[in-house]
Amino acid sequence: MSENKARIFKSDASHAVTLPDSVIKELNLKPGDVLIQEVRNNQIILKKESHPNFSEEWQQFFEQGGSYEDYETHQWGEASEREKW
């Protein structure tokens, strides 16, 4: 694990933390990504929110009793990246 410095600054009614480009690239973060935050042992832990991939969603669909007939009514979640029109 590499150690980098981050800076805190005031942003409207809250605060923001800057992350070095090396961290952004290493975690493949993009503007708008959601980070899960956790405070443990006086440390801030940030985790990229993970979403199931299509194969996992498809498998889960059938495990929950889904069928080809009801695919239009299944809640697939928000469109992301190349799925957006």
N, C-alpha and C positions, 0 to 999 in steps of 0.2 A: 504494500500500500504506500503510495507516495504522499508526501505532506506538502500542502500548498497553503498559502495565506488567503483569507477572504476578508473583505471589508464590509462593515455595516454602515448604512446611511439612511437618513430619514426620507420617507417617500409618502407624501400626503399625511394620512392619519395612521400610518404604520411604518414599518422599517423594511429595508431590503438588504440582501446579502449578495455581493458580487462573487462570482466563481471564475477562476482562471479558465482560459480557452482550453488548456490541456485537460481539465476535468470535464468540461462540456464535451470535448471530442471523445475522451475515454468512455464516457457513459452514453454517448450518442444522444445527447439532449438537444432538443429544438425549442424555440420559443413556443410557449403554450403548453409544453409538457407539464404534467402534474407530478410534484414530488411529495411523498409521504414523509412527514417529519416526526421525529421521536427524540425525546430527551432521556438519556440513560447515563448514569454515573457521571454527571456534569459534562456530558458530551451531546452535541446535536448530531443526530443521524438522519441523513436525507436518503430516501430510496426512490428510484423512479417507479411510478405506478405501472404495474404490469397488467396487460390485458391478454386474455387467451387468444391464441392465433386461430385462424379459420378452422383448421383440423380439429382443435380442441372444442371449438364452438359446435362444429358439426357433430362430433361424437356425443357431446353433452345433449344436443338437440334430440338425438335418437334415444339416449339413455333415459331422458325424461319423458319418453313416450311419444315424441314427435314423429310425424310421418311426412311423406312427400305431399300429401293432400293438405296439410295445414302449415306449410312452410311460409305462406304469406302472412299468417297471423302470429308467427313466432317473433319474440322480441330479440332482435339480433344486436342491439346496442347502437351507439352512435357510429356513423360512417367516419372513417379516418383516412388520412393520406390519399392514396389513389382511388379509394372508394367514393370520394366526394365528387359530385357532378358539378 
